[in-house]
Amino acid sequence: MAFSQPNQVWAYDFVQDKTRDGCKFRMLTVIDEFTRECLAIKVKRRLNNQDVLAVLSDLMVQRGAPDNIRSDNGSEFRAKALRK
């Protein structure tokens, strides 16, 4: 699929790491696939589907809804609320 303008496709995923003392944390990242701009990074010890909904809805208010949203099939992304 060729992208010809911003806001056509957003992609989002989780990245996990840990602090020097071994405590895990997760980052939800959202990028625009055309511009490669990072639209959001949400960092918490635990992230769930409500966090994903909040980040995406805030972005849609700011930028408008994209034509498509791409994600993997992680449990946070399979929630019925996200698909709506």
mmCIF file of the N, C-alpha and C atoms, coordinates in Angstrom:
data_MODEL
# 
_entry.id   MODEL 
# 
loop_
_atom_site.group_PDB 
_atom_site.id 
_atom_site.type_symbol 
_atom_site.label_atom_id 
_atom_site.label_alt_id 
_atom_site.label_comp_id 
_atom_site.label_asym_id 
_atom_site.label_entity_id 
_atom_site.label_seq_id 
_atom_site.pdbx_PDB_ins_code 
_atom_site.Cartn_x 
_atom_site.Cartn_y 
_atom_site.Cartn_z 
_atom_site.occupancy 
_atom_site.B_iso_or_equiv 
_atom_site.pdbx_formal_charge 
_atom_site.auth_seq_id 
_atom_site.auth_comp_id 
_atom_site.auth_asym_id 
_atom_site.auth_atom_id 
_atom_site.pdbx_PDB_model_num 
ATOM 1   N N  . MET A 1 1  ? 0.847   -1.180 0.000  1.00 0.00 ? 1  MET A N  1 
ATOM 2   C CA . MET A 1 1  ? 0.000   0.000  0.000  1.00 0.00 ? 1  MET A CA 1 
ATOM 3   C C  . MET A 1 1  ? 0.889   1.237  0.000  1.00 0.00 ? 1  MET A C  1 
ATOM 4   N N  . ALA A 1 2  ? 0.702   2.110  -0.956 1.00 0.00 ? 2  ALA A N  1 
ATOM 5   C CA . ALA A 1 2  ? 1.478   3.349  -1.029 1.00 0.00 ? 2  ALA A CA 1 
ATOM 6   C C  . ALA A 1 2  ? 0.721   4.468  -0.322 1.00 0.00 ? 2  ALA A C  1 
ATOM 7   N N  . PHE A 1 3  ? 1.440   5.217  0.466  1.00 0.00 ? 3  PHE A N  1 
ATOM 8   C CA . PHE A 1 3  ? 0.840   6.329  1.193  1.00 0.00 ? 3  PHE A CA 1 
ATOM 9   C C  . PHE A 1 3  ? 1.190   7.617  0.465  1.00 0.00 ? 3  PHE A C  1 
ATOM 10  N N  . SER A 1 4  ? 0.212   8.481  0.290  1.00 0.00 ? 4  SER A N  1 
ATOM 11  C CA . SER A 1 4  ? 0.452   9.707  -0.464 1.00 0.00 ? 4  SER A CA 1 
ATOM 12  C C  . SER A 1 4  ? 0.298   10.967 0.364  1.00 0.00 ? 4  SER A C  1 
ATOM 13  N N  . GLN A 1 5  ? -0.142  10.815 1.618  1.00 0.00 ? 5  GLN A N  1 
ATOM 14  C CA . GLN A 1 5  ? -0.318  12.001 2.454  1.00 0.00 ? 5  GLN A CA 1 
ATOM 15  C C  . GLN A 1 5  ? -0.382  11.614 3.924  1.00 0.00 ? 5  GLN A C  1 
ATOM 16  N N  . PRO A 1 6  ? -0.139  12.606 4.790  1.00 0.00 ? 6  PRO A N  1 
ATOM 17  C CA . PRO A 1 6  ? -0.253  12.338 6.234  1.00 0.00 ? 6  PRO A CA 1 
ATOM 18  C C  . PRO A 1 6  ? -1.676  11.938 6.613  1.00 0.00 ? 6  PRO A C  1 
ATOM 19  N N  . ASN A 1 7  ? -1.787  11.259 7.732  1.00 0.00 ? 7  ASN A N  1 
ATOM 20  C CA . ASN A 1 7  ? -3.071  10.896 8.335  1.00 0.00 ? 7  ASN A CA 1 
ATOM 21  C C  . ASN A 1 7  ? -3.833  9.823  7.576  1.00 0.00 ? 7  ASN A C  1 
ATOM 22  N N  . GLN A 1 8  ? -3.174  9.123  6.657  1.00 0.00 ? 8  GLN A N  1 
ATOM 23  C CA . GLN A 1 8  ? -3.839  8.007  5.994  1.00 0.00 ? 8  GLN A CA 1 
ATOM 24  C C  . GLN A 1 8  ? -3.805  6.769  6.879  1.00 0.00 ? 8  GLN A C  1 
ATOM 25  N N  . VAL A 1 9  ? -2.618  6.436  7.391  1.00 0.00 ? 9  VAL A N  1 
ATOM 26  C CA . VAL A 1 9  ? -2.458  5.239  8.220  1.00 0.00 ? 9  VAL A CA 1 
ATOM 27  C C  . VAL A 1 9  ? -1.615  5.573  9.437  1.00 0.00 ? 9  VAL A C  1 
ATOM 28  N N  . TRP A 1 10 ? -2.153  5.248  10.604 1.00 0.00 ? 10 TRP A N  1 
ATOM 29  C CA . TRP A 1 10 ? -1.385  5.307  11.845 1.00 0.00 ? 10 TRP A CA 1 
ATOM 30  C C  . TRP A 1 10 ? -1.070  3.875  12.239 1.00 0.00 ? 10 TRP A C  1 
ATOM 31  N N  . ALA A 1 11 ? 0.109   3.676  12.787 1.00 0.00 ? 11 ALA A N  1 
ATOM 32  C CA . ALA A 1 11 ? 0.482   2.366  13.312 1.00 0.00 ? 11 ALA A CA 1 
ATOM 33  C C  . ALA A 1 11 ? 0.797   2.528  14.792 1.00 0.00 ? 11 ALA A C  1 
ATOM 34  N N  . TYR A 1 12 ? 0.362   1.558  15.594 1.00 0.00 ? 12 TYR A N  1 
ATOM 35  C CA . TYR A 1 12 ? 0.667   1.637  17.021 1.00 0.00 ? 12 TYR A CA 1 
ATOM 36  C C  . TYR A 1 12 ? 1.077   0.281  17.559 1.00 0.00 ? 12 TYR A C  1 
ATOM 37  N N  . ASP A 1 13 ? 1.937   0.332  18.572 1.00 0.00 ? 13 ASP A N  1 
ATOM 38  C CA . ASP A 1 13 ? 2.462   -0.904 19.149 1.00 0.00 ? 13 ASP A CA 1 
ATOM 39  C C  . ASP A 1 13 ? 3.031   -0.596 20.525 1.00 0.00 ? 13 ASP A C  1 
ATOM 40  N N  . PHE A 1 14 ? 3.339   -1.645 21.247 1.00 0.00 ? 14 PHE A N  1 
ATOM 41  C CA . PHE A 1 14 ? 3.975   -1.514 22.558 1.00 0.00 ? 14 PHE A CA 1 
ATOM 42  C C  . PHE A 1 14 ? 5.455   -1.847 22.468 1.00 0.00 ? 14 PHE A C  1 
ATOM 43  N N  . VAL A 1 15 ? 6.225   -1.134 23.258 1.00 0.00 ? 15 VAL A N  1 
ATOM 44  C CA . VAL A 1 15 ? 7.644   -1.419 23.443 1.00 0.00 ? 15 VAL A CA 1 
ATOM 45  C C  . VAL A 1 15 ? 7.833   -1.593 24.941 1.00 0.00 ? 15 VAL A C  1 
ATOM 46  N N  . GLN A 1 16 ? 8.621   -2.574 25.327 1.00 0.00 ? 16 GLN A N  1 
ATOM 47  C CA . GLN A 1 16 ? 8.844   -2.817 26.755 1.00 0.00 ? 16 GLN A CA 1 
ATOM 48  C C  . GLN A 1 16 ? 10.332  -2.736 27.065 1.00 0.00 ? 16 GLN A C  1 
ATOM 49  N N  . ASP A 1 17 ? 10.638  -2.223 28.238 1.00 0.00 ? 17 ASP A N  1 
ATOM 50  C CA . ASP A 1 17 ? 12.023  -2.153 28.705 1.00 0.00 ? 17 ASP A CA 1 
ATOM 51  C C  . ASP A 1 17 ? 12.002  -2.207 30.221 1.00 0.00 ? 17 ASP A C  1 
ATOM 52  N N  . LYS A 1 18 ? 13.160  -2.046 30.837 1.00 0.00 ? 18 LYS A N  1 
ATOM 53  C CA . LYS A 1 18 ? 13.197  -1.987 32.291 1.00 0.00 ? 18 LYS A CA 1 
ATOM 54  C C  . LYS A 1 18 ? 14.215  -0.951 32.736 1.00 0.00 ? 18 LYS A C  1 
ATOM 55  N N  . THR A 1 19 ? 13.991  -0.451 33.932 1.00 0.00 ? 19 THR A N  1 
ATOM 56  C CA . THR A 1 19 ? 14.875  0.546  34.517 1.00 0.00 ? 19 THR A CA 1 
ATOM 57  C C  . THR A 1 19 ? 16.139  -0.137 35.035 1.00 0.00 ? 19 THR A C  1 
ATOM 58  N N  . ARG A 1 20 ? 17.095  0.664  35.485 1.00 0.00 ? 20 ARG A N  1 
ATOM 59  C CA . ARG A 1 20 ? 18.349  0.102  36.006 1.00 0.00 ? 20 ARG A CA 1 
ATOM 60  C C  . ARG A 1 20 ? 18.119  -0.866 37.161 1.00 0.00 ? 20 ARG A C  1 
ATOM 61  N N  . ASP A 1 21 ? 17.060  -0.595 37.950 1.00 0.00 ? 21 ASP A N  1 
ATOM 62  C CA . ASP A 1 21 ? 16.786  -1.470 39.092 1.00 0.00 ? 21 ASP A CA 1 
ATOM 63  C C  . ASP A 1 21 ? 15.902  -2.673 38.730 1.00 0.00 ? 21 ASP A C  1 
ATOM 64  N N  . GLY A 1 22 ? 15.637  -2.859 37.445 1.00 0.00 ? 22 GLY A N  1 
ATOM 65  C CA . GLY A 1 22 ? 14.917  -4.043 36.988 1.00 0.00 ? 22 GLY A CA 1 
ATOM 66  C C  . GLY A 1 22 ? 13.413  -3.915 36.898 1.00 0.00 ? 22 GLY A C  1 
ATOM 67  N N  . CYS A 1 23 ? 12.847  -2.744 37.188 1.00 0.00 ? 23 CYS A N  1 
ATOM 68  C CA . CYS A 1 23 ? 11.396  -2.552 37.097 1.00 0.00 ? 23 CYS A CA 1 
ATOM 69  C C  . CYS A 1 23 ? 10.989  -2.373 35.635 1.00 0.00 ? 23 CYS A C  1 
ATOM 70  N N  . LYS A 1 24 ? 10.027  -3.184 35.198 1.00 0.00 ? 24 LYS A N  1 
ATOM 71  C CA . LYS A 1 24 ? 9.561   -3.102 33.818 1.00 0.00 ? 24 LYS A CA 1 
ATOM 72  C C  . LYS A 1 24 ? 8.657   -1.899 33.610 1.00 0.00 ? 24 LYS A C  1 
ATOM 73  N N  . PHE A 1 25 ? 8.695   -1.368 32.381 1.00 0.00 ? 25 PHE A N  1 
ATOM 74  C CA . PHE A 1 25 ? 7.740   -0.343 31.974 1.00 0.00 ? 25 PHE A CA 1 
ATOM 75  C C  . PHE A 1 25 ? 7.433   -0.566 30.496 1.00 0.00 ? 25 PHE A C  1 
ATOM 76  N N  . ARG A 1 26 ? 6.283   -0.041 30.080 1.00 0.00 ? 26 ARG A N  1 
ATOM 77  C CA . ARG A 1 26 ? 5.841   -0.197 28.696 1.00 0.00 ? 26 ARG A CA 1 
ATOM 78  C C  . ARG A 1 26 ? 5.593   1.165  28.081 1.00 0.00 ? 26 ARG A C  1 
ATOM 79  N N  . MET A 1 27 ? 5.784   1.221  26.779 1.00 0.00 ? 27 MET A N  1 
ATOM 80  C CA . MET A 1 27 ? 5.516   2.439  26.023 1.00 0.00 ? 27 MET A CA 1 
ATOM 81  C C  . MET A 1 27 ? 4.567   2.099  24.877 1.00 0.00 ? 27 MET A C  1 
ATOM 82  N N  . LEU A 1 28 ? 3.510   2.855  24.770 1.00 0.00 ? 28 LEU A N  1 
ATOM 83  C CA . LEU A 1 28 ? 2.619   2.762  23.625 1.00 0.00 ? 28 LEU A CA 1 
ATOM 84  C C  . LEU A 1 28 ? 3.087   3.820  22.635 1.00 0.00 ? 28 LEU A C  1 
ATOM 85  N N  . THR A 1 29 ? 3.442   3.399  21.437 1.00 0.00 ? 29 THR A N  1 
ATOM 86  C CA . THR A 1 29 ? 3.905   4.341  20.422 1.00 0.00 ? 29 THR A CA 1 
ATOM 87  C C  . THR A 1 29 ? 2.906   4.377  19.271 1.00 0.00 ? 29 THR A C  1 
ATOM 88  N N  . VAL A 1 30 ? 2.664   5.574  18.755 1.00 0.00 ? 30 VAL A N  1 
ATOM 89  C CA . VAL A 1 30 ? 1.774   5.759  17.606 1.00 0.00 ? 30 VAL A CA 1 
ATOM 90  C C  . VAL A 1 30 ? 2.543   6.591  16.580 1.00 0.00 ? 30 VAL A C  1 
ATOM 91  N N  . ILE A 1 31 ? 2.628   6.086  15.341 1.00 0.00 ? 31 ILE A N  1 
ATOM 92  C CA . ILE A 1 31 ? 3.308   6.836  14.283 1.00 0.00 ? 31 ILE A CA 1 
ATOM 93  C C  . ILE A 1 31 ? 2.399   7.003  13.077 1.00 0.00 ? 31 ILE A C  1 
ATOM 94  N N  . ASP A 1 32 ? 2.653   8.063  12.318 1.00 0.00 ? 32 ASP A N  1 
ATOM 95  C CA . ASP A 1 32 ? 2.012   8.260  11.027 1.00 0.00 ? 32 ASP A CA 1 
ATOM 96  C C  . ASP A 1 32 ? 2.908   7.555  10.006 1.00 0.00 ? 32 ASP A C  1 
ATOM 97  N N  . GLU A 1 33 ? 2.380   6.598  9.261  1.00 0.00 ? 33 GLU A N  1 
ATOM 98  C CA . GLU A 1 33 ? 3.222   5.800  8.372  1.00 0.00 ? 33 GLU A CA 1 
ATOM 99  C C  . GLU A 1 33 ? 3.743   6.585  7.169  1.00 0.00 ? 33 GLU A C  1 
ATOM 100 N N  . PHE A 1 34 ? 3.093   7.676  6.776  1.00 0.00 ? 34 PHE A N  1 
ATOM 101 C CA . PHE A 1 34 ? 3.585   8.472  5.646  1.00 0.00 ? 34 PHE A CA 1 
ATOM 102 C C  . PHE A 1 34 ? 4.733   9.382  6.071  1.00 0.00 ? 34 PHE A C  1 
ATOM 103 N N  . THR A 1 35 ? 4.518   10.129 7.140  1.00 0.00 ? 35 THR A N  1 
ATOM 104 C CA . THR A 1 35 ? 5.537   11.087 7.572  1.00 0.00 ? 35 THR A CA 1 
ATOM 105 C C  . THR A 1 35 ? 6.587   10.455 8.470  1.00 0.00 ? 35 THR A C  1 
ATOM 106 N N  . ARG A 1 36 ? 6.272   9.292  9.051  1.00 0.00 ? 36 ARG A N  1 
ATOM 107 C CA . ARG A 1 36 ? 7.101   8.604  10.046 1.00 0.00 ? 36 ARG A CA 1 
ATOM 108 C C  . ARG A 1 36 ? 7.197   9.419  11.344 1.00 0.00 ? 36 ARG A C  1 
ATOM 109 N N  . GLU A 1 37 ? 6.319   10.382 11.505 1.00 0.00 ? 37 GLU A N  1 
ATOM 110 C CA . GLU A 1 37 ? 6.273   11.204 12.725 1.00 0.00 ? 37 GLU A CA 1 
ATOM 111 C C  . GLU A 1 37 ? 5.702   10.380 13.872 1.00 0.00 ? 37 GLU A C  1 
ATOM 112 N N  . CYS A 1 38 ? 6.344   10.492 15.027 1.00 0.00 ? 38 CYS A N  1 
ATOM 113 C CA . CYS A 1 38 ? 5.803   9.871  16.226 1.00 0.00 ? 38 CYS A CA 1 
ATOM 114 C C  . CYS A 1 38 ? 4.699   10.783 16.749 1.00 0.00 ? 38 CYS A C  1 
ATOM 115 N N  . LEU A 1 39 ? 3.474   10.295 16.741 1.00 0.00 ? 39 LEU A N  1 
ATOM 116 C CA . LEU A 1 39 ? 2.327   11.098 17.154 1.00 0.00 ? 39 LEU A CA 1 
ATOM 117 C C  . LEU A 1 39 ? 2.114   11.054 18.661 1.00 0.00 ? 39 LEU A C  1 
ATOM 118 N N  . ALA A 1 40 ? 2.516   9.949  19.290 1.00 0.00 ? 40 ALA A N  1 
ATOM 119 C CA . ALA A 1 40 ? 2.319   9.813  20.737 1.00 0.00 ? 40 ALA A CA 1 
ATOM 120 C C  . ALA A 1 40 ? 3.233   8.728  21.296 1.00 0.00 ? 40 ALA A C  1 
ATOM 121 N N  . ILE A 1 41 ? 3.672   8.943  22.517 1.00 0.00 ? 41 ILE A N  1 
ATOM 122 C CA . ILE A 1 41 ? 4.340   7.910  23.302 1.00 0.00 ? 41 ILE A CA 1 
ATOM 123 C C  . ILE A 1 41 ? 3.742   8.001  24.706 1.00 0.00 ? 41 ILE A C  1 
ATOM 124 N N  . LYS A 1 42 ? 3.083   6.965  25.136 1.00 0.00 ? 42 LYS A N  1 
ATOM 125 C CA . LYS A 1 42 ? 2.499   6.876  26.477 1.00 0.00 ? 42 LYS A CA 1 
ATOM 126 C C  . LYS A 1 42 ? 3.325   5.874  27.260 1.00 0.00 ? 42 LYS A C  1 
ATOM 127 N N  . VAL A 1 43 ? 3.854   6.291  28.411 1.00 0.00 ? 43 VAL A N  1 
ATOM 128 C CA . VAL A 1 43 ? 4.728   5.433  29.209 1.00 0.00 ? 43 VAL A CA 1 
ATOM 129 C C  . VAL A 1 43 ? 4.086   5.189  30.570 1.00 0.00 ? 43 VAL A C  1 
ATOM 130 N N  . LYS A 1 44 ? 3.963   3.909  30.931 1.00 0.00 ? 44 LYS A N  1 
ATOM 131 C CA . LYS A 1 44 ? 3.438   3.506  32.238 1.00 0.00 ? 44 LYS A CA 1 
ATOM 132 C C  . LYS A 1 44 ? 4.016   2.144  32.586 1.00 0.00 ? 44 LYS A C  1 
ATOM 133 N N  . ARG A 1 45 ? 3.906   1.799  33.842 1.00 0.00 ? 45 ARG A N  1 
ATOM 134 C CA . ARG A 1 45 ? 4.321   0.450  34.253 1.00 0.00 ? 45 ARG A CA 1 
ATOM 135 C C  . ARG A 1 45 ? 3.440   -0.606 33.583 1.00 0.00 ? 45 ARG A C  1 
ATOM 136 N N  . ARG A 1 46 ? 2.150   -0.310 33.510 1.00 0.00 ? 46 ARG A N  1 
ATOM 137 C CA . ARG A 1 46 ? 1.194   -1.220 32.864 1.00 0.00 ? 46 ARG A CA 1 
ATOM 138 C C  . ARG A 1 46 ? 0.295   -0.391 31.954 1.00 0.00 ? 46 ARG A C  1 
ATOM 139 N N  . LEU A 1 47 ? 0.080   -0.878 30.758 1.00 0.00 ? 47 LEU A N  1 
ATOM 140 C CA . LEU A 1 47 ? -0.818  -0.230 29.803 1.00 0.00 ? 47 LEU A CA 1 
ATOM 141 C C  . LEU A 1 47 ? -1.874  -1.245 29.389 1.00 0.00 ? 47 LEU A C  1 
ATOM 142 N N  . ASN A 1 48 ? -3.098  -0.759 29.189 1.00 0.00 ? 48 ASN A N  1 
ATOM 143 C CA . ASN A 1 48 ? -4.182  -1.663 28.790 1.00 0.00 ? 48 ASN A CA 1 
ATOM 144 C C  . ASN A 1 48 ? -4.992  -1.040 27.664 1.00 0.00 ? 48 ASN A C  1 
ATOM 145 N N  . ASN A 1 49 ? -6.088  -1.688 27.289 1.00 0.00 ? 49 ASN A N  1 
ATOM 146 C CA . ASN A 1 49 ? -6.886  -1.187 26.173 1.00 0.00 ? 49 ASN A CA 1 
ATOM 147 C C  . ASN A 1 49 ? -7.485  0.188  26.456 1.00 0.00 ? 49 ASN A C  1 
ATOM 148 N N  . GLN A 1 50 ? -7.764  0.511  27.702 1.00 0.00 ? 50 GLN A N  1 
ATOM 149 C CA . GLN A 1 50 ? -8.281  1.848  28.024 1.00 0.00 ? 50 GLN A CA 1 
ATOM 150 C C  . GLN A 1 50 ? -7.230  2.922  27.764 1.00 0.00 ? 50 GLN A C  1 
ATOM 151 N N  . ASP A 1 51 ? -5.973  2.605  28.023 1.00 0.00 ? 51 ASP A N  1 
ATOM 152 C CA . ASP A 1 51 ? -4.891  3.539  27.710 1.00 0.00 ? 51 ASP A CA 1 
ATOM 153 C C  . ASP A 1 51 ? -4.785  3.762  26.205 1.00 0.00 ? 51 ASP A C  1 
ATOM 154 N N  . VAL A 1 52 ? -4.906  2.668  25.444 1.00 0.00 ? 52 VAL A N  1 
ATOM 155 C CA . VAL A 1 52 ? -4.859  2.766  23.985 1.00 0.00 ? 52 VAL A CA 1 
ATOM 156 C C  . VAL A 1 52 ? -6.010  3.633  23.489 1.00 0.00 ? 52 VAL A C  1 
ATOM 157 N N  . LEU A 1 53 ? -7.212  3.382  23.984 1.00 0.00 ? 53 LEU A N  1 
ATOM 158 C CA . LEU A 1 53 ? -8.377  4.193  23.591 1.00 0.00 ? 53 LEU A CA 1 
ATOM 159 C C  . LEU A 1 53 ? -8.178  5.665  23.908 1.00 0.00 ? 53 LEU A C  1 
ATOM 160 N N  . ALA A 1 54 ? -7.652  5.962  25.072 1.00 0.00 ? 54 ALA A N  1 
ATOM 161 C CA . ALA A 1 54 ? -7.452  7.350  25.477 1.00 0.00 ? 54 ALA A CA 1 
ATOM 162 C C  . ALA A 1 54 ? -6.450  8.055  24.560 1.00 0.00 ? 54 ALA A C  1 
ATOM 163 N N  . VAL A 1 55 ? -5.343  7.402  24.263 1.00 0.00 ? 55 VAL A N  1 
ATOM 164 C CA . VAL A 1 55 ? -4.325  8.003  23.392 1.00 0.00 ? 55 VAL A CA 1 
ATOM 165 C C  . VAL A 1 55 ? -4.887  8.212  21.993 1.00 0.00 ? 55 VAL A C  1 
ATOM 166 N N  . LEU A 1 56 ? -5.529  7.193  21.433 1.00 0.00 ? 56 LEU A N  1 
ATOM 167 C CA . LEU A 1 56 ? -6.075  7.324  20.083 1.00 0.00 ? 56 LEU A CA 1 
ATOM 168 C C  . LEU A 1 56 ? -7.169  8.374  20.003 1.00 0.00 ? 56 LEU A C  1 
ATOM 169 N N  . SER A 1 57 ? -8.045  8.421  20.987 1.00 0.00 ? 57 SER A N  1 
ATOM 170 C CA . SER A 1 57 ? -9.120  9.422  20.940 1.00 0.00 ? 57 SER A CA 1 
ATOM 171 C C  . SER A 1 57 ? -8.555  10.834 21.075 1.00 0.00 ? 57 SER A C  1 
ATOM 172 N N  . ASP A 1 58 ? -7.548  11.028 21.924 1.00 0.00 ? 58 ASP A N  1 
ATOM 173 C CA . ASP A 1 58 ? -6.908  12.353 22.027 1.00 0.00 ? 58 ASP A CA 1 
ATOM 174 C C  . ASP A 1 58 ? -6.284  12.761 20.689 1.00 0.00 ? 58 ASP A C  1 
ATOM 175 N N  . LEU A 1 59 ? -5.607  11.818 20.035 1.00 0.00 ? 59 LEU A N  1 
ATOM 176 C CA . LEU A 1 59 ? -4.999  12.118 18.736 1.00 0.00 ? 59 LEU A CA 1 
ATOM 177 C C  . LEU A 1 59 ? -6.058  12.448 17.685 1.00 0.00 ? 59 LEU A C  1 
ATOM 178 N N  . MET A 1 60 ? -7.160  11.719 17.696 1.00 0.00 ? 60 MET A N  1 
ATOM 179 C CA . MET A 1 60 ? -8.213  11.969 16.713 1.00 0.00 ? 60 MET A CA 1 
ATOM 180 C C  . MET A 1 60 ? -8.867  13.330 16.921 1.00 0.00 ? 60 MET A C  1 
ATOM 181 N N  . VAL A 1 61 ? -8.972  13.765 18.169 1.00 0.00 ? 61 VAL A N  1 
ATOM 182 C CA . VAL A 1 61 ? -9.506  15.107 18.438 1.00 0.00 ? 61 VAL A CA 1 
ATOM 183 C C  . VAL A 1 61 ? -8.536  16.160 17.898 1.00 0.00 ? 61 VAL A C  1 
ATOM 184 N N  . GLN A 1 62 ? -7.247  15.942 18.110 1.00 0.00 ? 62 GLN A N  1 
ATOM 185 C CA . GLN A 1 62 ? -6.231  16.905 17.671 1.00 0.00 ? 62 GLN A CA 1 
ATOM 186 C C  . GLN A 1 62 ? -6.032  16.912 16.157 1.00 0.00 ? 62 GLN A C  1 
ATOM 187 N N  . ARG A 1 63 ? -6.008  15.732 15.518 1.00 0.00 ? 63 ARG A N  1 
ATOM 188 C CA . ARG A 1 63 ? -5.580  15.611 14.129 1.00 0.00 ? 63 ARG A CA 1 
ATOM 189 C C  . ARG A 1 63 ? -6.656  15.120 13.169 1.00 0.00 ? 63 ARG A C  1 
ATOM 190 N N  . GLY A 1 64 ? -7.785  14.711 13.699 1.00 0.00 ? 64 GLY A N  1 
ATOM 191 C CA . GLY A 1 64 ? -8.789  14.056 12.872 1.00 0.00 ? 64 GLY A CA 1 
ATOM 192 C C  . GLY A 1 64 ? -8.480  12.569 12.803 1.00 0.00 ? 64 GLY A C  1 
ATOM 193 N N  . ALA A 1 65 ? -9.461  11.791 12.412 1.00 0.00 ? 65 ALA A N  1 
ATOM 194 C CA . ALA A 1 65 ? -9.282  10.334 12.354 1.00 0.00 ? 65 ALA A CA 1 
ATOM 195 C C  . ALA A 1 65 ? -8.506  9.956  11.100 1.00 0.00 ? 65 ALA A C  1 
ATOM 196 N N  . PRO A 1 66 ? -7.590  8.990  11.215 1.00 0.00 ? 66 PRO A N  1 
ATOM 197 C CA . PRO A 1 66 ? -6.895  8.511  10.020 1.00 0.00 ? 66 PRO A CA 1 
ATOM 198 C C  . PRO A 1 66 ? -7.822  7.628  9.190  1.00 0.00 ? 66 PRO A C  1 
ATOM 199 N N  . ASP A 1 67 ? -7.423  7.372  7.964  1.00 0.00 ? 67 ASP A N  1 
ATOM 200 C CA . ASP A 1 67 ? -8.201  6.463  7.117  1.00 0.00 ? 67 ASP A CA 1 
ATOM 201 C C  . ASP A 1 67 ? -8.141  5.032  7.654  1.00 0.00 ? 67 ASP A C  1 
ATOM 202 N N  . ASN A 1 68 ? -6.961  4.643  8.168  1.00 0.00 ? 68 ASN A N  1 
ATOM 203 C CA . ASN A 1 68 ? -6.761  3.289  8.694  1.00 0.00 ? 68 ASN A CA 1 
ATOM 204 C C  . ASN A 1 68 ? -5.844  3.345  9.910  1.00 0.00 ? 68 ASN A C  1 
ATOM 205 N N  . ILE A 1 69 ? -5.998  2.349  10.774 1.00 0.00 ? 69 ILE A N  1 
ATOM 206 C CA . ILE A 1 69 ? -5.114  2.193  11.930 1.00 0.00 ? 69 ILE A CA 1 
ATOM 207 C C  . ILE A 1 69 ? -4.570  0.770  11.885 1.00 0.00 ? 69 ILE A C  1 
ATOM 208 N N  . ARG A 1 70 ? -3.245  0.647  11.990 1.00 0.00 ? 70 ARG A N  1 
ATOM 209 C CA . ARG A 1 70 ? -2.603  -0.664 11.906 1.00 0.00 ? 70 ARG A CA 1 
ATOM 210 C C  . ARG A 1 70 ? -2.030  -1.030 13.276 1.00 0.00 ? 70 ARG A C  1 
ATOM 211 N N  . SER A 1 71 ? -2.218  -2.281 13.651 1.00 0.00 ? 71 SER A N  1 
ATOM 212 C CA . SER A 1 71 ? -1.645  -2.786 14.901 1.00 0.00 ? 71 SER A CA 1 
ATOM 213 C C  . SER A 1 71 ? -1.418  -4.278 14.764 1.00 0.00 ? 71 SER A C  1 
ATOM 214 N N  . ASP A 1 72 ? -0.703  -4.838 15.744 1.00 0.00 ? 72 ASP A N  1 
ATOM 215 C CA . ASP A 1 72 ? -0.560  -6.290 15.756 1.00 0.00 ? 72 ASP A CA 1 
ATOM 216 C C  . ASP A 1 72 ? -1.792  -6.886 16.434 1.00 0.00 ? 72 ASP A C  1 
ATOM 217 N N  . ASN A 1 73 ? -1.730  -8.139 16.799 1.00 0.00 ? 73 ASN A N  1 
ATOM 218 C CA . ASN A 1 73 ? -2.891  -8.803 17.394 1.00 0.00 ? 73 ASN A CA 1 
ATOM 219 C C  . ASN A 1 73 ? -2.731  -9.026 18.886 1.00 0.00 ? 73 ASN A C  1 
ATOM 220 N N  . GLY A 1 74 ? -1.992  -8.144 19.571 1.00 0.00 ? 74 GLY A N  1 
ATOM 221 C CA . GLY A 1 74 ? -1.848  -8.259 21.017 1.00 0.00 ? 74 GLY A CA 1 
ATOM 222 C C  . GLY A 1 74 ? -3.192  -8.128 21.716 1.00 0.00 ? 74 GLY A C  1 
ATOM 223 N N  . SER A 1 75 ? -3.277  -8.635 22.931 1.00 0.00 ? 75 SER A N  1 
ATOM 224 C CA . SER A 1 75 ? -4.552  -8.634 23.647 1.00 0.00 ? 75 SER A CA 1 
ATOM 225 C C  . SER A 1 75 ? -5.107  -7.227 23.848 1.00 0.00 ? 75 SER A C  1 
ATOM 226 N N  . GLU A 1 76 ? -4.230  -6.231 23.978 1.00 0.00 ? 76 GLU A N  1 
ATOM 227 C CA . GLU A 1 76 ? -4.698  -4.856 24.164 1.00 0.00 ? 76 GLU A CA 1 
ATOM 228 C C  . GLU A 1 76 ? -5.411  -4.343 22.920 1.00 0.00 ? 76 GLU A C  1 
ATOM 229 N N  . PHE A 1 77 ? -5.111  -4.928 21.749 1.00 0.00 ? 77 PHE A N  1 
ATOM 230 C CA . PHE A 1 77 ? -5.655  -4.454 20.495 1.00 0.00 ? 77 PHE A CA 1 
ATOM 231 C C  . PHE A 1 77 ? -6.874  -5.230 20.027 1.00 0.00 ? 77 PHE A C  1 
ATOM 232 N N  . ARG A 1 78 ? -7.155  -6.358 20.651 1.00 0.00 ? 78 ARG A N  1 
ATOM 233 C CA . ARG A 1 78 ? -8.282  -7.181 20.248 1.00 0.00 ? 78 ARG A CA 1 
ATOM 234 C C  . ARG A 1 78 ? -9.584  -6.784 20.936 1.00 0.00 ? 78 ARG A C  1 
ATOM 235 N N  . ALA A 1 79 ? -9.505  -5.858 21.859 1.00 0.00 ? 79 ALA A N  1 
ATOM 236 C CA . ALA A 1 79 ? -10.693 -5.470 22.622 1.00 0.00 ? 79 ALA A CA 1 
ATOM 237 C C  . ALA A 1 79 ? -11.778 -4.923 21.698 1.00 0.00 ? 79 ALA A C  1 
ATOM 238 N N  . LYS A 1 80 ? -13.012 -5.271 21.991 1.00 0.00 ? 80 LYS A N  1 
ATOM 239 C CA . LYS A 1 80 ? -14.134 -4.819 21.161 1.00 0.00 ? 80 LYS A CA 1 
ATOM 240 C C  . LYS A 1 80 ? -14.218 -3.297 21.107 1.00 0.00 ? 80 LYS A C  1 
ATOM 241 N N  . ALA A 1 81 ? -13.933 -2.627 22.206 1.00 0.00 ? 81 ALA A N  1 
ATOM 242 C CA . ALA A 1 81 ? -14.010 -1.162 22.250 1.00 0.00 ? 81 ALA A CA 1 
ATOM 243 C C  . ALA A 1 81 ? -13.038 -0.532 21.269 1.00 0.00 ? 81 ALA A C  1 
ATOM 244 N N  . LEU A 1 82 ? -11.881 -1.122 21.098 1.00 0.00 ? 82 LEU A N  1 
ATOM 245 C CA . LEU A 1 82 ? -10.894 -0.577 20.147 1.00 0.00 ? 82 LEU A CA 1 
ATOM 246 C C  . LEU A 1 82 ? -11.378 -0.707 18.715 1.00 0.00 ? 82 LEU A C  1 
ATOM 247 N N  . ARG A 1 83 ? -11.998 -1.817 18.396 1.00 0.00 ? 83 ARG A N  1 
ATOM 248 C CA . ARG A 1 83 ? -12.458 -2.010 17.031 1.00 0.00 ? 83 ARG A CA 1 
ATOM 249 C C  . ARG A 1 83 ? -13.564 -1.038 16.659 1.00 0.00 ? 83 ARG A C  1 
ATOM 250 N N  . LYS A 1 84 ? -14.385 -0.657 17.631 1.00 0.00 ? 84 LYS A N  1 
ATOM 251 C CA . LYS A 1 84 ? -15.464 0.317  17.361 1.00 0.00 ? 84 LYS A CA 1 
ATOM 252 C C  . LYS A 1 84 ? -14.851 1.661  17.097 1.00 0.00 ? 84 LYS A C  1 
# 
